[in-house]
Amino acid sequence: MKNSRRWYLIHTKPSSETLAQTNLSRQWYEVYLPMLLRSFQGSGRLLERVIALFPRYIFLRLREGDQPLAPVRSSVGVSCVVRFGSSYAVVPDQLIRDLQAHADPESGLHRMARRRCLESGAKVSITGGSFKGLEGVFEREAGADRVVVLLGLLGQDVSVRLPACSVLPSHAA
């Protein structure tokens, strides 16, 4: 069907999302690269950096019948067009619209959701990973995505680093 448009998933070379985006745009392809504004601790202060929301992936919209997919594979910065078996990975239009709708309207950037800060000494429940189901005591944050929790293991208190997303405040009385 000529002139229909479809989004494809493109796998880029390491740290080459913007390079691939630039080169594909120069070839008149429509490209969407969702970017994330990420805060992190560095040199004793809070810093911000813009990174790809999906590292090593970009989205490419193709006019079927008018634009060939073959040149995409050999474009600078592109590793391959993602396939599942013999079929290219087609991304639903609604997913792209949802991603664009959740970006900041002025900057176009996505923002990391702020975690609820836990107080040192707060009781927490582990919701994922090897320690799922255990309860512990929150000690501190350990970087942007990790926390340190004190767990009672084999009769000893042990500090364990865990992904922050797998630790929730405990609602036990």
Secondary structure, DSSP 8 states (H G I E B T S, - for coil): -TT-EEEEEEEE-TT-HHHHHHHHHHTT-EEE--EEEEEEEETTEEEEEEEESSTTEEEEEEETTTS-SHHHHTSTTEEEE-EETTEE-EE-HHHHHHHHHHS-TTT-EEE--------TT-EEEE-SSTTTT-EEEEEEE-SSSEEEEEEEETTEEEEEEEEGGGEEE----
